[in-house]
């Protein structure tokens, strides 16, 4: 009989997580987004991984770290009460429920904070996950990052009254 895969767990982001979340970010962009963006776009995206800026950005938001066997494999952040700002999963942990666990938690936390709607600017790589979760595509947007233009989709999900009151 096959061995069950370990289940991902969540914990709060800690200041000492910065180097590992940068590694997760860099690996996710370089490997998982490679089919959706060109080399110059990926290089510009990865160039945003400044340790000081990352630390400040994630510390200033509600940031969760996903772990497998106590090792960080993904992270996500909620800006304010109603915007998913970052969601990245290490390629080695892709398709193991990590992103789903992170987004589930952010949706529940947003609802608990009184949000009635959650929005995200999803990369072309992440958009299918959000569509599958009931998010609606609002518009296509392009952002300049280090001299390169990266396309993504602005999306939203209405948090139902039941989800707001029960956290689901």
KOLFI-721812 format. One line per field, with one value per residue (C-alpha): residue in three letters; residue number from 1; x, y, z. Coordinates in nm, 3 decimals, decimal comma. Layout:
residuo (Ala:...)
num (NUM:...)
c1 (X:...)
c2 (Y:...)
c3 (Z:...)
! end
This chain:
residuo (Unk:Unk:Unk:Unk:Unk:Unk:Unk:Unk:Unk:Unk:Unk:Unk:Unk:Unk:Unk:Unk:Unk:Unk:Unk:Unk:Unk:Unk:Unk:Unk:Unk:Unk:Unk:Unk:Unk:Unk:Unk:Unk:Unk:Unk:Unk:Unk:Unk:Unk:Unk:Unk:Unk:Unk:Unk:Unk:Unk:Unk:Unk:Unk:Unk:Unk:Unk:Unk:Unk:Unk:Unk:Unk:Unk:Unk:Unk:Unk:Unk:Unk:Unk:Unk:Unk:Unk:Unk:Unk:Unk:Unk:Unk:Unk:Unk:Unk:Unk:Unk:Unk:Unk:Unk:Unk:Unk:Unk:Unk:Unk:Unk:Unk:Unk:Unk:Unk:Unk:Unk:Unk:Unk:Unk:Unk:Unk:Unk:Unk:Unk:Unk:Unk:Unk:Unk:Unk:Unk:Unk:Unk:Unk:Unk:Unk:Unk:Unk:Unk:Unk:Unk:Unk:Unk:Unk:Unk:Unk:Unk:Unk:Unk:Unk:Unk:Unk:Unk:Unk:Unk:Unk:Unk:Unk:Unk:Unk:Unk:Unk:Unk:Unk:Unk:Unk:Unk:Unk:Unk:Unk:Unk:Unk:Unk:Unk:Unk:Unk:Unk:Unk:Unk:Unk:Unk:Unk:Unk:Unk:Unk:Unk:Unk:Unk:Unk:Unk:Unk:Unk:Unk:Unk)
num (1:2:3:4:5:6:7:8:9:10:11:12:13:14:15:16:17:18:19:20:21:22:23:24:25:26:27:28:29:30:31:32:33:34:35:36:37:38:39:40:41:42:43:44:45:46:47:48:49:50:51:52:53:54:55:56:57:58:59:60:61:62:63:64:65:66:67:68:69:70:71:72:73:74:75:76:77:78:79:80:81:82:83:84:85:86:87:88:89:90:91:92:93:94:95:96:97:98:99:100:101:102:103:104:105:106:107:108:109:110:111:112:113:114:115:116:117:118:119:120:121:122:123:124:125:126:127:128:129:130:131:132:133:134:135:136:137:138:139:140:141:142:143:144:145:146:147:148:149:150:151:152:153:154:155:156:157:158:159:160:161:162:163:164:165:166:167:168)
c1 (0,000:0,128:0,236:0,016:0,170:0,224:-0,044:0,061:0,024:0,009:0,184:0,242:0,528:0,835:1,115:1,362:1,154:1,267:1,552:1,337:1,035:1,264:1,386:1,024:0,936:1,237:1,189:0,816:0,862:1,153:1,002:0,624:0,571:0,818:0,542:0,345:0,615:0,934:1,289:1,327:0,991:1,088:1,423:1,251:0,999:1,271:1,471:1,203:1,337:1,520:1,550:1,478:1,180:1,037:1,074:0,895:0,618:0,538:0,572:0,326:0,060:-0,110:0,130:0,101:0,368:0,273:0,493:0,538:0,716:0,786:0,974:0,835:0,708:0,476:0,347:0,060:-0,025:-0,339:-0,307:-0,564:-0,872:-0,957:-0,661:-0,452:-0,116:0,124:0,080:0,381:0,448:0,783:0,779:0,868:0,539:0,322:-0,006:-0,003:-0,278:-0,047:-0,192:-0,546:-0,471:-0,320:-0,608:-0,868:-0,706:-0,686:-1,052:-1,155:-0,937:-1,069:-1,427:-1,351:-1,216:-1,547:-1,456:-1,746:-1,523:-1,168:-0,958:-0,633:-0,421:-0,343:-0,051:-0,128:0,011:-0,216:-0,534:-0,664:-0,644:-0,850:-1,104:-1,150:-1,213:-1,497:-1,313:-1,440:-1,201:-1,263:-1,006:-0,669:-0,393:-0,027:0,235:0,585:0,839:1,207:1,152:0,944:0,567:0,395:0,033:-0,206:-0,576:-0,756:-1,008:-1,250:-1,464:-1,772:-1,751:-2,092:-2,271:-2,233:-1,858:-1,835:-2,031:-1,884:-1,540:-1,598)
c2 (0,000:0,350:0,595:0,900:1,233:1,467:1,732:2,096:2,308:2,684:2,919:3,294:3,454:3,523:3,771:3,483:3,340:3,611:3,414:3,103:3,294:3,467:3,123:3,007:3,323:3,292:2,920:2,960:3,243:3,082:2,732:2,753:3,072:2,984:2,863:3,186:3,456:3,518:3,503:3,881:3,907:3,631:3,798:4,131:3,962:3,780:4,104:4,225:3,980:4,242:4,105:4,433:4,521:4,169:4,171:4,504:4,411:4,076:4,204:4,483:4,238:3,932:3,672:3,296:3,035:2,686:2,401:2,035:1,835:2,167:2,310:2,622:2,544:2,837:3,170:3,409:3,756:3,959:4,335:4,521:4,309:4,234:4,194:3,882:4,041:3,748:3,373:3,157:2,783:2,614:2,396:2,087:2,132:2,232:2,042:1,915:2,141:2,413:2,703:2,584:2,574:2,923:3,077:2,901:3,054:3,404:3,387:3,289:3,557:3,823:3,722:3,727:4,080:4,186:4,177:4,107:4,077:3,958:4,069:3,958:4,052:3,697:3,606:3,401:3,105:3,155:3,265:2,909:2,836:3,145:3,076:2,723:2,873:3,093:3,417:3,631:3,790:4,166:4,294:4,224:4,449:4,501:4,624:4,746:4,561:4,653:4,767:4,465:4,446:4,160:4,076:3,950:3,946:4,149:3,914:3,913:3,679:3,778:3,628:3,481:3,569:3,204:3,220:3,544:3,410:3,059:3,135:2,903)
c3 (0,000:-0,085:0,180:0,230:0,137:0,429:0,470:0,447:0,760:0,813:1,049:1,073:0,881:1,096:1,026:0,996:0,708:0,465:0,299:0,251:0,117:-0,130:-0,239:-0,276:-0,471:-0,703:-0,770:-0,827:-1,075:-1,262:-1,284:-1,255:-1,454:-1,731:-1,965:-1,929:-1,943:-2,143:-2,006:-1,977:-1,798:-1,553:-1,485:-1,415:-1,186:-0,990:-0,961:-0,716:-0,456:-0,250:0,105:0,284:0,065:0,091:0,469:0,500:0,256:0,418:0,775:0,693:0,578:0,721:0,585:0,622:0,555:0,441:0,557:0,469:0,738:0,916:0,615:0,442:0,092:0,019:0,142:0,086:0,210:0,264:0,215:0,417:0,469:0,109:-0,129:-0,183:-0,254:-0,286:-0,335:-0,416:-0,382:-0,431:-0,746:-0,541:-0,350:-0,646:-0,690:-0,332:-0,197:-0,067:-0,270:-0,194:0,179:0,169:-0,028:0,191:0,497:0,346:0,240:0,594:0,751:0,512:0,595:0,968:0,924:0,769:0,400:0,166:-0,141:-0,196:-0,492:-0,650:-0,949:-1,062:-1,283:-1,591:-1,397:-1,093:-1,272:-1,333:-0,957:-0,875:-1,152:-1,017:-0,672:-0,797:-0,867:-1,154:-1,402:-1,408:-1,653:-1,807:-1,677:-1,755:-1,513:-1,575:-1,365:-1,403:-1,762:-1,866:-1,908:-1,726:-1,792:-1,530:-1,456:-1,194:-1,030:-0,739:-0,534:-0,338:0,007:0,087:0,411:0,520:0,464:0,659:0,956:0,966:0,828:0,529)
! end
